Amino acid sequence: MVPKKFGDSRGYFLETFRKSLFESEVGPFTFVQDNRSYSAEAGTVRGLHFQIHPRAQGKLVSCSSGAFLDVAVDIRAGSPTYGKFVAVELSAENALQLWLPPGFAHGFCTLTADTVITYKVTDYYSAEHERGLLWNDPELGIEWPVAADKAILSEKDRGQPTLAELQSNFSYAVNDQFGRLSRSG
Ligand SMILES: Cc1cn([C@H]2C[C@H](O)[C@@H](COP(=O)(O)OP(=O)(O)O[C@H]3O[C@H](C)C(=O)[C@H](O)[C@H]3O)O2)c(=O)[nH]c1=O
């Protein structure tokens, strides 16, 4: 999404969300929760995170301050782009927004200090359905703007499974919205 920025001598105004526009451009998704996270340093990596079915979340991601590289990885079994990713720089300056449908793992790396990410999600947070994917899994091939030994990460994110491990551990649990058998995991 590319919100229109109205600049003047005071600064700028933009609409961060308009239901009718989103529905016409993306579809009839309903957002139930707004999130905001602040990262003090450039090189802070959060992710790759997702919630498994039936609590998979769609996310509309924006930048309120600073800038970050936002990444979405398709982990929907059967998808022609399974395991593929998109990466885009979101900043308060460019005002771009990224929509991730349910079934994508989400992560970002901050490019500046004092970066604030705000995002709307289509299902509530559910700790029991939350899963992760290793941010720098070589199989994904994501070119992050920070070296692994310099990245600022939570301990949780340092120990996330690779895509191959995820697929074996969870079988199709991530993807039973396609009607596949799911195993615990
Ligand atoms: C996501 C979330 C977290 N929390 C609590 C759980 C923890 O006690 C605390 C910090 O959570 P976490 O360390 O998972 O925060 P991030 O590392 O920023 O995780 C997020 O980062 C990636 C980029 C995402 O897309 C997800 O929305 C989310 O996983 O907030 C809540 O209370 N509600 C929530 O919706």
The ligand as a MOL file (V3000), in Angstrom:
LIG
                    3D

  0  0  0     0  0            999 V3000
M  V30 BEGIN CTAB
M  V30 COUNTS 35 37 0 0 0
M  V30 BEGIN ATOM
M  V30 1 C 3.4320 -10.3340 19.2230 0
M  V30 2 C 2.8870 -10.0900 20.5880 0
M  V30 3 C 3.6670 -10.2120 21.7140 0
M  V30 4 N 3.1290 -9.9900 22.9450 0
M  V30 5 C 3.9990 -10.0950 24.1250 0
M  V30 6 C 4.6850 -11.4400 24.2360 0
M  V30 7 C 6.0140 -11.1190 24.8620 0
M  V30 8 O 5.9060 -11.1620 26.2710 0
M  V30 9 C 6.2830 -9.6680 24.4520 0
M  V30 10 C 7.3500 -9.5390 23.3870 0
M  V30 11 O 7.0120 -10.4520 22.3530 0
M  V30 12 P 8.0800 -10.8150 21.2490 0
M  V30 13 O 9.4380 -10.8910 21.8570 0
M  V30 14 O 7.5550 -12.0100 20.4970 0
M  V30 15 O 8.0220 -9.5080 20.3160 0
M  V30 16 P 8.6830 -9.4390 18.8500 0
M  V30 17 O 9.9950 -10.1320 18.8240 0
M  V30 18 O 8.6080 -8.0110 18.4380 0
M  V30 19 O 7.6750 -10.2950 17.9730 0
M  V30 20 C 6.9390 -9.7440 16.9010 0
M  V30 21 O 7.8310 -9.5920 15.8370 0
M  V30 22 C 7.4800 -10.0530 14.5580 0
M  V30 23 C 8.1810 -9.1770 13.5420 0
M  V30 24 C 6.0330 -10.1600 14.2890 0
M  V30 25 O 5.5470 -10.0000 13.1720 0
M  V30 26 C 5.1440 -10.5850 15.3740 0
M  V30 27 O 4.0210 -9.7270 15.4580 0
M  V30 28 C 5.7760 -10.6720 16.7000 0
M  V30 29 O 6.1960 -12.0030 16.8330 0
M  V30 30 O 5.0520 -9.1460 23.9480 0
M  V30 31 C 1.8070 -9.6330 23.1290 0
M  V30 32 O 1.3500 -9.4370 24.2720 0
M  V30 33 N 1.0090 -9.5220 22.0250 0
M  V30 34 C 1.4950 -9.7360 20.7480 0
M  V30 35 O 0.7280 -9.5890 19.7790 0
M  V30 END ATOM
M  V30 BEGIN BOND
M  V30 1 1 1 2
M  V30 2 2 2 3
M  V30 3 1 2 34
M  V30 4 1 3 4
M  V30 5 1 4 5
M  V30 6 1 4 31
M  V30 7 1 5 6
M  V30 8 1 5 30
M  V30 9 1 6 7
M  V30 10 1 7 8
M  V30 11 1 7 9
M  V30 12 1 9 10
M  V30 13 1 9 30
M  V30 14 1 10 11
M  V30 15 1 11 12
M  V30 16 2 12 13
M  V30 17 1 12 14
M  V30 18 1 12 15
M  V30 19 1 15 16
M  V30 20 2 16 17
M  V30 21 1 16 18
M  V30 22 1 16 19
M  V30 23 1 19 20
M  V30 24 1 20 21
M  V30 25 1 20 28
M  V30 26 1 21 22
M  V30 27 1 22 23
M  V30 28 1 22 24
M  V30 29 2 24 25
M  V30 30 1 24 26
M  V30 31 1 26 27
M  V30 32 1 26 28
M  V30 33 1 28 29
M  V30 34 2 31 32
M  V30 35 1 31 33
M  V30 36 1 33 34
M  V30 37 2 34 35
M  V30 END BOND
M  V30 END CTAB
M  END
